[in-house]
Amino acid sequence: MSDGKQLDYEDESDVQRQVPQGSGNELPVKEGAVFGAIAVVATYLTHLLLTMIATAQSSPIAEAVGTGEDSLVITEMVPSWKAAGWSYLSVFGTGFEVDGEAAALGDAPNHAAAFGSGPGSPFFLSALFLFLVTVGGIVAAGYAVAKYTDADDTVDAAKAGVTVALPYVAFAAIAAFLMSHSYSEVPTVASLIGSEGSGVLGLEVTEYLNDAGDSVTTNAKFGPSMTDALLFAGIIVPAILGAVGGLLTQPRDALETVMAKIQ
């Protein structure tokens, strides 16, 4: 009897060893965090480099405020490290705000965020390059994670690719919190607030300047929307593009899955 029980116990042990313990279903969070962090840092540094170049070729606002010999005010440019963050976040469609009111990156004066350039700007090619680098960085990170973890099928590959979004969430939160700028000079505040039909809607010049319009009473704070930054730059776009990168490691299976859905 004892021999029979021993055999049964050994058989059960063999079965337990053969049954996966869930390790195959675990997401490669650590690997995704590493590859995602590399992509985030490399992308931001690229934005910073091109923004510094654009800043060096830009001129700040210079206007006369009041009368007298010292009436000319030469304003200061937004620091490149902040403008680079604006450039980075704007690729994802992140919105901006001034003291709680919705604004656009183009409303902010004295910055040279490289991705803020329009089609007619001399920095348009730089903006296009930054778009490709930002998007391509996420896809490449998703591909690298899926490849490194030897994803077996399209589902595992997509799941592995999604994990690169974790560092993007962290960086989006940090960027939205730290990379705001307080305008404290009359020309820049007046330019940001604008006049009727221009500038940031919902804000009045009288809230920030004195009656004479030659002194700032309240600084105007411009920066990324925390909600938009987390939603678009931290979760939605990185997760989707990371999954796409993961699927690129299984092109045949992905194509067969799509064709099966169509049929």
Secondary structure, 3 states (H helix, E strand, C coil): CHHHHHHHHHHHHHHHHHCCCCHHHCCCHHHHHHHHHHHHHHHHHHHHHHHHHHHHCCCCCEEECCCCCCCEEECCCCCHHHHHHHHHHHHCCCCEEECCEEECHHHCCCCCCHHHCCCCCCCHHHHHHHHHHHHHHHHHHHHHHHHHCCCCCHHHHHHHHHCCHHHHHHHHHHHHHHCCEEECCHHHHHHHHCCCCCCCCCCCHHHCECCCCCCECCCEEEEECHHHHHHHHHHHHHHHHHHHHHHCCCHHHHHHHHHHHHC
